[in-house]
């Protein structure tokens, strides 16, 4: 079980249409496939999706930090040395997505070695999650059409709506159109990606008070501490900390400081190890948890559902597990399938996902 090599392979797969939101837009999955090799011939994999407008990481930066700093730090350790691996990776500031990918690849390799799934190793609570689909900026009619197609084709009845544009009425009109177009039985919640001020956020939520929203996520900047505290006091739905709460320490700061009342866990930035820490913290504080999406492909979505299904708390709400549907292709051998609004944990050891070598050869950009 000794780690003998780590690969960081950049690749690019176009999206069918760009996903647009307040902090940027994405036209292609320009990710990094991370593979951890052991002396037993086992290979664990994970995906690293850069988000430079959120964490400062780029595709080239992820490759560089893995090759120059992280790989030398963990070679020779075993798959059971997960806390040692974490300790060595955290010597380097930042780089959450690169660290998370190595962590998840190690867990995948361990599962394949022991012939156990990641979900079983973490907790094994269930084998599936309900799916929430994320809707990016577009016209009201186009967003209603997309949501309707997702409901009719995949049975999805939970939607996260990107907001944060100015004037505020652009987005409140979209949310109203979605409620009118989809009916009362569909769950809707909003995510501002820090795009509005606290005052704009309060006004928007007041304008949408009759629409039955269930959550509000990162409506205003995280560094507006007083504004966020004031906003949380105005709301009658949980306020979700996402980009502002990427570590256990940040979760503690946001919750105890009164700047949020719920947390988004994204395995793409906290892996399985730190996501477990955050889960336990949320469980102890009695917080709602949403399993978030970092515009993941199918490998990333499989990791999210593997973690979310492992615990009662993380499986209660629908997970954001469907944005791989916006990709023109993927790297996996067996595509994920959303049925009746649910995604089942892939069967098999580790996270249950295998990479198609031909597709990787087609889309990798380092050759």
N, C-alpha and C positions, 0 to 999 in steps of 0.2 A: 504493500500500500504506500510505498514511498513515491513522492512526487519527483519525476525526473525531467519533465519539460512542460513549458507553458507556451501556447500559441496565441497570438492576437491577430486575427485575420480581418481586415477591413473589407466591407462589401457594400453594394448599393443596389436597391430594388425600388423602382419608381412606384409612387402611389397612383391609383386610378384618378384621384383628384386630390389637390392639396388640402390639408387640414389647417384651418386658420383659427387663431385665438388671440387673446389680448397681448400675450408676450412674444408672439412670433407666428410663423407658419412653416409647415413641413411639406416638401414636394417629393421626397424620396426617403426610404429607410436607409440612411447612410450609417450603418451600425458596425460593430466589431464583434465577430464570433470569437469567443474565448474557449480554448480547449486545454484541459489539464491532463497530462499523461502520467501514468504510474509505472513502476517497474514490473507490475503484473500484466501490463498490456491493456489496462483499462483506460478509457478516455471519457472524462466528464466534460460537458459543454454548457455554455450559458451565453446569453446575448447581452451586449453593452450598447444601449441606445444613447448617443450623445445628445445633450440638450444645452448648447452653449448659452442660450438666452435665459437659462434657469440656474445651471450649476457651473457654467464656465468651461465645461469639458467639450472638446472637439474630437472628431474621429481620429485624426492624426495624434492628438494629445493622449488619447486613451492607449493607442498602440505604443506610443513612446514610453509612457509611464509604466506600462506592464513589462515591456521589454527591458527597460533600463533600471527600474527600481524594484518592481514587485516580484518579477521572476527570480532574480538573484536572492531575494529575501526569503523565498519559500522553498527553493530547491533543496531536496534532502529531507524535508519534513514529511510526515505521513498524513494520510487523510484523516486520522484521528486527532491530529494536532490542530484542531480548528481554532482554539483560543490562542495558540501561539501564532498561527497564521494571521488572525485578526490583529493581534498585538503588533506584529511586524508591519502590517499594511497601514495601521493607523499612525505609525511614525511619520508618514507623509500626510501633509495637510490637504484637505479637499479630495478631489477625484472619487466621489462617491460611487459613480456608475462603474468605473474600472474595478474598484474594490468589491462591489456587489457581484460583478460577473465572476471574478475569481472565486469568491465565497460559494456561489451557487454551483459553479463547475466542480468544486471540491465535494460539495454535498451530492451532486449527481454521480460523481465517480465513486463515492462511498456507497451510495445506494446500489450501484451496479456491481460493486465488489461483494456486497452482502446479499444481493438479490432481494432488496427491499425498495419500496417506493419512498420518495421524499416525504409524501403525505403520511405514510406509516411511521417513518422515523420521527417526524415532528409531533404527531399527535393522533392522526388517523380518525378524526371526528366524523367525516362524511366523504363521499366520493364525487361530489358535484357542487356547483354553485349556480344560483340565478345570475343572469347576465344583464348588465347595464351597458347601453350603447352611448358613446359620446358623440354629440352633434356639434361640429365646428361652425364658424360664421358663414352665413349664406342668407339668401332672402327668406322671408317667412314661408313662402310657398315651397321653396326647395327643401327647407328643413322639415316641413310637415311631410313632404313626399318621401324623404329619406327615412323618417321615423316610421311612416306607414309601411314602407317596404320592409324595414327591419321587423316590424311586428308581424306582417303577413307572411314573410319568408322564414323567419327564425323563431317566431313566437316571443320576441323580446318586448317586454312591457315596462321597462325602466329606462329612463333617458336622462343623461347628464348634458345640460345645455351650456355651451360656452357663451359667456357674456363679458362685459367690460368695455364695450365701445361707447363712443360719445357721438351724439347725445344719447343719454340713457334710454330714451324712448325707442331707439333702434332695437335694443335687446328686449325690453319689456313687451314690445309688439310681437316679437318672435315667440316669446314664452306664451303669450296670450293666444297666438295663432296655434301653437302646438296643443295647448289645453283644449281649445275649441275643436281642433281637427281630430284629436285622439280620444277625447272624452274623459270622464272622471276616473275611469278604472286604471289609467296608466299613471305610473309614478314619475314625477318630474323633479329635478333639482338643478341648481345652477352653480357654475364655476367661473369666477371672474379673472383668474390668473393675475390678480393684483392690479387690474386695469382701472378701477374706479377709486375715487376718494371715499373716505368713510361716509361723508355726507351724501355723496351720489349713491352709494350703496344703500344707505338707509332709505333714501327716496325711492329707489328702484324696488326694494323689498316691500315698501308700503304700497306702491302702485300694483304689486303682484300679490298682495295679501289674500286676495280672493281666489287664487289659482291653485291652492293646496300644495305648494312646494314642500318638500320634505327635508332638504338640506341646503345650505349656502356655503360655498367653498371659496376661500381666498379672494374675497371681493375687493379688498384694498391692500395697499402695501404692508408688508410685514414690519417694516421699520417705523411705521406710524403707530407707535405703541399706544398712545393715548386714544387715537382715533379708533383703533381696533377694539380697545376695551369699551369705549363708548358705544360702538356699533353692536358688539355682542349683547350689550344690555338692552338694545332696541328690538332684538330679534326674538321670535317665538319658535324658531327651528334651530337645530344644532348648527354651529358655525365650525366648518371643517378646516383644520390646519393642514396644509399640504406642503408647498415649497418652504413654508416657514418652520416646519417641524420634521426635519430629515434625519435627526438623531434622537436617541432617548433623552439627551440633555435638552435639546430644543423642544421636544414634546413637553417635558416638565416645565420649562420656562413659559411656553404658550398657555398651558392649562392653568398652572398656579398663578400666572400673571393675569388671568382673566381675558386673554386675547383669543381664545378658542374654546369650544366645548366638545369637539370631536376630532378625530385624526384620520388622515389617509395614509395607509401603509402601501408603499411601492417596493416590491422586491427588486426592481431594476436599480434602485439606489441604496437599499439597505440589505440586499441579499436575503438569505434565510436566517443567518445568525443574528444580525441586528434587528431584523423584522420580528424575530422571536422576542428579543428584549423589549421592543416597543409594544408588542402585543401584551406581554405580561404587565407592563406599566399601565396600559390602557385598561386592562382587566381589573387591576387593583384600584384604579381611579374611577371605575364605573363609566367609561367613555364609550360612545359609539365609534365604530371603526368601519371605514370603507376601504376595500382593496382597490387601489388606484391603478391607472394605466399610464405608461410613459410612451404612448403611441407605439406599443410593442408589436412585434411580429408574432408568429405562432409559438416560437420557442419562448419568448418572454411571457406570452399569455399562459402557456403551459406552466411556467414557473409560478405565476401569480395564482392560478387555480390550485396548484399543488400546495402552496402555503395556505391560501384562504380556506381550503377544505379541511385542513389539519386541525382547526380549532372551532369551537362553538361560536365564539365572539366574531371571528373574521368571516364566518360563513352565514351570518344572520342577514346581512344586507346583500343586495346584488353587487357582484364585482364587475369592474370595468374591464371586460374581457373580449371585446369584439372588434377593436379597431384594426386588427389584421385583415378584416374583410375589405378594407380600403386599399390593400396592397395589390399590385398587379401579379405578384408571384410570391413564393417563399422558399425557404431552404429545406423544409422538412420532407421526410419520406411519406408520412401518413398525415394528411391534413386534419386539423381539428374540425369538429362539427358541432355547431350549436343547434340544439333541437328543443322545441317546446320552451324556449327561453332559458335553457340551462346549458352549461358546459361541464362535461364529465372529465374528471382527472384521467389523463391518458394511462392506459394499463402498461405494466412493465416496471422494471427497476429504475431507480433514479427518478428523474422527472418524466420518463416515458417517451421522450422525443429523440428521434434519430435524424441526422443530417444527411441529405442526399448529396453525395460527392460531385455528381454532375452539375447540380444546381449551384453548389458552392463554387465550382470551377467557372461557371458561367458568370456569376455576379461578383466574385472577389475582384478587388481593384489594386492588388499589390503585385500582380504578375505582368 
